[in-house]
């Protein structure tokens, strides 16, 4: 089995990955440097190879993405016939949750504003701050990332309610679990609303004017899922009116966000360029290596694959 790996793994991470199929042949390359011959010879590709190049992967049995999202790969004909597609759900919980938690906490303490004042050489008191202690936190999307976030918020003394398609068992960190149809009752009570939702017909544009009007006045809003969850002009209006105390975004529409987009200049907004879930935290690549090793072992044994995406 020829395994083509397009990730910047350390030696230790390579050992973790290769343990899944010790007898396989491994080739390590970069997205820029990988050749057509390497793609064509691969039985397994690990990494988000440009979809336009997958057509030459004639031997492909498995495409293991390094992302939790897989939107670009599900259209008919992208993944070669007979090949399986798996994603990296479970790799990013710590990285994304810590990033979003830090953004919200910074806004609660006005640290973003104080950094602006520092750069302008201003000695300013920005007034009253807020806290996670005793706060009602609403997490939309209670999967791996949402569960990690819930544990952080709970450790700080917050009361956390999760929202997902099915209630089921309540994971650690959550005080309660509800479904999306409970949003009208949940939003008015939440001091913090944070979203980690995928892009689906049900979620696109859900955070609109009605959504923000239903929020508790002075609430904080954060989005670490997909940019199209938010109707950005409606978010700007909610910030300008003071309905929201602040908004933290790691995702926007489009990406990159154009320099002249009005979202940049909205009051009390904190934007990062979709970096929460990349490879900046080494744990992410370690997790992806472990997920890949598991799927290599399953592939050789003819067993069901972890995180398989149905095409």
C-alpha positions as CSV (number, residue, x, y, z in Angstrom):
1,X,0.0,0.0,0.0
2,X,1.4,3.4,-1.1
3,X,0.5,6.2,1.3
4,X,1.1,9.8,0.2
5,X,1.2,12.2,3.1
6,X,0.9,16.0,2.4
7,X,1.2,17.2,6.0
8,X,4.2,18.8,7.8
9,X,4.6,16.1,10.4
10,X,7.4,15.8,12.9
11,X,9.3,12.6,13.2
12,X,7.2,11.6,16.3
13,X,4.0,12.3,14.4
14,X,5.2,10.2,11.4
15,X,5.9,7.3,13.8
16,X,2.3,7.7,15.1
17,X,0.8,7.7,11.6
18,X,2.9,4.8,10.2
19,X,2.0,2.6,13.2
20,X,-1.4,2.1,11.5
21,X,0.1,0.2,8.6
22,X,3.7,-0.7,9.3
23,X,4.2,-2.5,6.0
24,X,3.0,0.3,3.8
25,X,5.3,2.5,1.7
26,X,5.2,6.2,2.8
27,X,5.9,9.2,0.7
28,X,6.0,12.7,2.3
29,X,5.5,15.7,0.1
30,X,4.0,19.2,0.2
31,X,0.9,20.5,-1.6
32,X,3.1,22.6,-3.8
33,X,5.8,20.0,-4.5
34,X,3.8,16.8,-4.9
35,X,4.0,15.4,-8.4
36,X,1.4,13.9,-10.7
37,X,3.3,10.6,-10.6
38,X,3.1,10.5,-6.7
39,X,-0.6,11.3,-6.8
40,X,-1.3,8.6,-9.5
41,X,0.6,5.9,-7.5
42,X,-1.1,6.6,-4.2
43,X,-3.5,4.1,-2.7
44,X,-4.0,6.5,0.2
45,X,-3.7,10.3,0.2
46,X,-3.4,12.1,3.6
47,X,-4.2,15.8,3.3
48,X,-6.5,18.1,1.4
49,X,-5.1,17.7,-2.1
50,X,-6.5,20.2,-4.5
51,X,-9.8,18.5,-5.8
52,X,-8.8,19.3,-9.4
53,X,-5.8,16.9,-9.1
54,X,-7.8,13.9,-7.8
55,X,-8.7,12.7,-11.2
56,X,-5.3,11.3,-11.8
57,X,-5.4,9.3,-8.5
58,X,-6.4,6.1,-10.4
59,X,-5.3,3.7,-7.6
60,X,-6.9,5.7,-4.7
61,X,-8.7,3.7,-2.0
62,X,-8.8,6.4,0.7
63,X,-8.6,10.2,0.8
64,X,-8.0,11.1,4.5
65,X,-8.6,14.9,4.8
66,X,-6.7,17.0,7.3
67,X,-9.8,19.1,7.9
68,X,-13.0,18.5,9.7
69,X,-14.9,20.1,6.8
70,X,-15.2,18.3,3.5
71,X,-17.5,20.6,1.4
72,X,-15.1,20.8,-1.6
73,X,-14.9,17.0,-2.0
74,X,-18.5,15.8,-1.9
75,X,-19.6,16.8,-5.4
76,X,-20.1,13.9,-7.8
77,X,-16.9,12.9,-9.6
78,X,-14.4,14.7,-7.3
79,X,-13.3,11.6,-5.3
80,X,-12.5,8.8,-7.7
81,X,-15.0,6.0,-8.0
82,X,-14.3,3.2,-5.4
83,X,-12.3,5.5,-3.1
84,X,-13.5,6.4,0.4
85,X,-13.4,9.9,1.9
86,X,-12.8,10.5,5.6
87,X,-12.3,13.7,7.5
88,X,-10.5,14.8,10.6
89,X,-13.3,15.4,13.0
90,X,-11.9,15.0,16.5
91,X,-8.5,16.7,15.7
92,X,-9.4,20.3,16.3
93,X,-11.4,20.5,19.6
94,X,-8.7,21.8,21.8
95,X,-7.2,24.2,19.3
96,X,-10.4,25.9,18.1
97,X,-12.1,26.0,21.5
98,X,-9.1,27.6,23.2
99,X,-8.8,30.2,20.4
100,X,-12.5,31.2,20.6
101,X,-12.5,31.1,24.4
102,X,-9.5,33.4,24.5
103,X,-11.2,35.9,22.0
104,X,-14.3,36.1,24.1
105,X,-12.5,36.5,27.4
106,X,-10.3,39.2,25.8
107,X,-13.4,41.1,24.8
108,X,-15.0,40.6,28.2
109,X,-11.9,42.3,29.8
110,X,-11.5,44.9,26.9
111,X,-8.1,43.5,26.2
112,X,-8.5,44.1,22.5
113,X,-9.3,47.7,23.2
114,X,-6.4,48.2,25.6
115,X,-4.1,46.8,22.9
116,X,-5.4,49.4,20.5
117,X,-4.8,52.1,23.2
118,X,-1.3,50.8,23.8
119,X,-0.4,51.2,20.1
120,X,-1.8,54.7,20.2
121,X,0.1,55.5,23.4
122,X,-3.1,56.2,25.3
123,X,-3.6,55.6,29.0
124,X,-7.3,54.9,29.1
125,X,-9.8,53.2,31.5
126,X,-12.3,51.3,29.4
127,X,-14.6,50.7,32.4
128,X,-16.6,47.8,33.6
129,X,-15.8,44.3,32.6
130,X,-17.7,41.0,32.6
131,X,-16.9,37.4,33.5
132,X,-17.6,33.8,32.6
133,X,-18.2,33.1,36.3
134,X,-22.0,32.6,36.7
135,X,-22.6,33.4,33.0
136,X,-25.2,31.5,30.9
137,X,-23.3,30.2,27.9
138,X,-25.1,28.8,24.8
139,X,-23.0,26.5,22.5
140,X,-24.5,25.9,19.1
141,X,-22.9,22.7,17.8
142,X,-22.0,20.3,20.7
143,X,-19.6,18.0,18.8
144,X,-15.9,17.7,19.5
145,X,-15.1,21.5,19.4
146,X,-18.3,22.5,21.2
147,X,-17.6,20.0,23.9
148,X,-14.1,21.2,24.5
149,X,-15.4,24.8,24.7
150,X,-18.1,23.7,27.2
151,X,-15.4,22.2,29.4
152,X,-13.4,25.5,29.3
153,X,-16.4,27.6,30.1
154,X,-17.6,25.3,32.8
155,X,-14.2,25.3,34.5
156,X,-14.4,29.1,34.6
157,X,-17.7,28.8,36.5
158,X,-20.2,29.2,33.6
159,X,-23.5,27.4,33.2
160,X,-23.4,25.8,29.7
161,X,-26.3,24.7,27.5
162,X,-25.5,22.9,24.3
163,X,-27.6,22.7,21.1
164,X,-27.4,19.9,18.6
165,X,-29.7,17.9,16.3
166,X,-30.5,15.2,18.9
167,X,-30.3,15.6,22.7
168,X,-28.9,12.2,23.6
169,X,-26.4,11.9,26.4
170,X,-25.2,15.2,27.9
171,X,-21.3,15.4,27.5
172,X,-19.0,16.6,30.2
173,X,-19.0,20.4,30.5
174,X,-22.6,20.9,29.6
175,X,-25.4,21.4,32.2
176,X,-28.1,20.7,29.6
177,X,-28.6,19.8,26.0
178,X,-31.4,21.0,23.7
179,X,-32.3,20.9,20.0
180,X,-32.3,23.8,17.5
181,X,-36.0,24.3,17.8
182,X,-35.4,25.6,21.4
183,X,-33.4,28.6,20.2
184,X,-36.2,31.1,20.7
185,X,-36.3,30.2,24.4
186,X,-32.5,29.9,24.8
187,X,-31.2,33.0,23.1
188,X,-32.9,35.6,25.5
189,X,-31.2,34.0,28.5
190,X,-27.7,33.6,27.2
191,X,-24.8,36.0,28.1
192,X,-22.6,34.3,25.6
193,X,-23.6,32.6,22.3
194,X,-20.9,30.7,20.5
195,X,-21.4,28.7,17.3
196,X,-19.4,25.8,15.9
197,X,-21.9,24.7,13.3
198,X,-21.2,23.2,9.8
199,X,-22.5,24.8,6.6
200,X,-25.8,23.2,5.8
201,X,-29.2,24.4,4.4
202,X,-30.5,24.6,7.9
203,X,-27.6,26.7,9.3
204,X,-26.7,29.1,6.4
205,X,-27.9,32.6,7.4
206,X,-29.5,31.5,10.6
207,X,-27.7,34.2,12.6
208,X,-29.8,37.0,11.1
209,X,-31.6,40.1,12.3
210,X,-34.3,38.1,14.1
211,X,-31.6,35.9,15.7
212,X,-29.7,38.9,17.1
213,X,-32.8,40.7,18.2
214,X,-33.7,37.6,20.2
215,X,-30.3,37.7,22.0
216,X,-30.0,39.1,25.5
217,X,-29.1,42.7,25.3
218,X,-25.4,43.0,26.0
219,X,-24.6,39.4,25.1
220,X,-21.4,38.3,23.4
221,X,-21.6,36.4,20.1
222,X,-18.8,34.2,18.7
223,X,-18.6,32.1,15.5
224,X,-15.9,29.5,15.0
225,X,-17.8,27.2,12.6
226,X,-18.6,28.5,9.1
227,X,-18.8,32.1,8.0
228,X,-22.1,31.6,6.1
229,X,-23.9,31.0,9.4
230,X,-23.9,34.8,9.9
231,X,-25.8,37.4,7.9
232,X,-22.9,40.0,8.3
233,X,-24.9,43.2,7.7
234,X,-27.3,42.1,10.4
235,X,-24.4,41.4,12.8
236,X,-23.0,44.9,12.1
237,X,-26.4,46.4,12.9
238,X,-26.6,44.5,16.2
239,X,-23.2,45.8,17.2
240,X,-23.9,49.3,16.1
241,X,-27.2,49.4,18.1
242,X,-25.6,48.0,21.2
243,X,-27.8,44.9,21.2
244,X,-24.6,42.9,21.3
245,X,-21.7,43.8,23.6
246,X,-19.2,42.3,21.1
247,X,-18.6,39.7,18.5
248,X,-15.6,37.4,18.0
249,X,-15.2,35.8,14.6
250,X,-12.6,33.4,13.2
251,X,-14.7,32.8,10.1
252,X,-16.3,35.2,7.6
253,X,-17.9,35.4,4.2
254,X,-16.0,35.6,2.0
255,X,-12.5,34.5,3.0
256,X,-10.2,36.3,2.9
257,X,-12.4,39.2,4.0
258,X,-11.9,42.1,1.6
259,X,-10.0,45.1,3.0
260,X,-13.0,47.4,2.3
261,X,-15.6,45.2,3.9
262,X,-17.7,47.1,6.5
263,X,-17.4,44.2,8.9
264,X,-13.8,45.3,9.8
265,X,-15.1,48.6,11.1
266,X,-18.0,47.3,13.1
267,X,-17.8,48.4,16.8
268,X,-16.6,45.9,19.4
269,X,-15.7,43.2,16.9
270,X,-12.7,40.9,17.1
271,X,-11.8,39.1,13.8
272,X,-9.1,36.5,13.2
273,X,-8.4,35.1,9.7
274,X,-9.6,31.5,10.1
275,X,-6.5,30.4,12.0
276,X,-8.1,28.7,15.0
277,X,-8.2,25.3,13.3
278,X,-5.0,25.2,11.4
279,X,-1.8,23.6,12.5
280,X,-0.5,26.3,14.8
281,X,-1.1,24.1,17.8
282,X,1.1,21.0,17.4
283,X,-1.6,18.8,19.0
284,X,-3.7,19.2,15.9
285,X,-1.2,17.3,13.7
286,X,-0.7,14.7,16.4
287,X,-4.4,14.1,16.4
288,X,-4.6,13.9,12.6
289,X,-1.8,11.4,12.6
290,X,-3.6,9.2,15.2
291,X,-6.9,9.4,13.2
292,X,-5.0,8.5,10.0
293,X,-3.3,5.5,11.7
294,X,-6.6,4.2,12.9
295,X,-8.1,4.5,9.4
296,X,-5.1,2.8,7.8
297,X,-5.5,-0.1,10.1
298,X,-9.2,-0.3,9.4
299,X,-8.6,-0.1,5.6
300,X,-6.2,-3.0,5.7
301,X,-8.6,-5.0,7.8
302,X,-11.6,-4.2,5.7
303,X,-13.3,-2.6,8.7
304,X,-15.5,0.5,8.9
305,X,-13.6,3.8,8.7
306,X,-13.6,6.5,11.3
307,X,-15.2,9.8,10.2
308,X,-16.3,8.4,6.8
309,X,-18.1,10.9,4.6
310,X,-20.9,9.3,2.6
311,X,-20.7,10.5,-1.1
